[in-house]
């Protein structure tokens, strides 16, 4: 069963922008935190940005000022607007959704973002 559907990844030139979307199934209830993680080749998966149900956000230092996370609770969707992309942003980006119900943690399959120089 597919719980999260990610979209928006692709190839972009340095300095460009992309907007990632992650739609969570309406069958997922009590969503608290939604966020994005990424894993670059040869590196461990790292936090990119998270947003709580109340709208509080947290960003990795490397993306502060460039990325913006937002959510639409009615659509069970989280977005990541990525601006001023550089080669260090090249990675597979994974959507993460945390539900307080049954302490569930959902992960997307990942969407590849490639920033060319």
C-alpha positions in Angstrom: 0.0 0.0 0.0 1.3 3.4 -1.0 1.0 5.9 1.8 3.1 8.8 0.4 3.5 10.0 -3.1 6.4 12.4 -3.9 6.7 14.5 -6.9 8.7 17.5 -8.3 12.2 16.1 -8.4 14.3 16.3 -11.5 17.3 18.0 -13.1 17.9 21.7 -12.5 20.8 24.0 -13.2 22.7 25.6 -10.4 20.9 28.7 -9.1 17.5 27.3 -10.2 14.5 26.2 -8.2 12.4 23.2 -7.7 9.3 22.5 -5.7 8.8 19.1 -4.1 5.4 17.8 -3.1 4.4 14.9 -0.9 0.8 13.8 -0.7 -0.1 11.6 2.2 -3.0 9.2 2.0 -6.2 10.5 3.6 -6.2 7.2 5.5 -3.3 8.6 7.6 -4.8 10.3 10.7 -3.4 12.4 13.4 -0.4 13.7 11.4 1.9 15.7 13.6 5.2 16.4 11.9 5.8 16.4 8.2 9.2 16.8 6.7 11.9 16.2 4.2 15.2 14.3 4.4 17.8 13.7 1.8 20.7 11.3 1.1 23.5 12.3 -1.2 25.8 9.7 -2.7 28.3 8.4 -0.1 26.6 10.3 2.7 24.1 9.4 5.4 20.5 10.5 5.3 20.0 14.0 6.9 17.2 16.2 8.0 16.4 19.0 5.5 13.3 20.6 7.0 10.3 19.7 9.2 7.1 21.4 10.0 4.7 20.7 12.8 0.9 20.7 12.7 1.1 24.2 14.3 3.3 25.6 11.6 6.6 25.6 13.4 9.5 24.9 11.2 13.1 23.7 11.5 15.8 23.7 8.8 19.2 22.2 8.3 21.8 25.0 8.5 22.8 24.2 4.9 19.4 25.1 3.5 18.3 28.0 5.7 17.3 31.0 3.7 17.0 28.9 0.5 14.4 26.3 1.2 10.9 26.8 2.5 8.7 24.0 3.9 4.9 24.3 4.0 1.9 22.1 4.4 -1.7 21.9 3.5 -3.5 20.0 6.2 -6.7 19.7 4.2 -4.8 17.9 1.5 -2.4 16.0 3.8 0.4 17.4 1.7 3.8 18.9 2.5 5.8 21.0 0.1 9.5 22.0 -0.1 10.3 25.0 -2.2 14.0 24.9 -3.0 15.7 28.0 -4.4 19.3 28.9 -5.2 20.1 25.2 -5.7 23.7 24.2 -5.8 25.6 21.0 -6.4 25.6 20.2 -2.7 21.8 19.8 -2.9 22.0 16.9 -5.3 20.5 13.9 -3.4 17.5 11.7 -3.1 14.9 13.5 -1.2 12.5 11.5 1.1 9.2 12.6 2.5 8.5 11.8 6.1 5.2 11.9 7.9 4.8 11.2 11.6 1.5 10.2 13.1 0.8 10.1 16.8 -1.8 7.4 16.1 -0.1 4.1 16.8 3.2 6.0 16.8 3.5 5.5 13.0 6.3 6.9 10.9 5.8 6.9 7.1 8.5 7.3 4.4 8.2 8.0 0.8 10.2 6.1 -1.8 12.3 9.2 -2.6 12.6 11.6 -5.5 15.9 12.4 -7.1 17.1 16.0 -7.3 20.1 16.6 -9.5 21.7 20.0 -9.7 24.0 20.5 -12.7 26.8 23.0 -12.9 
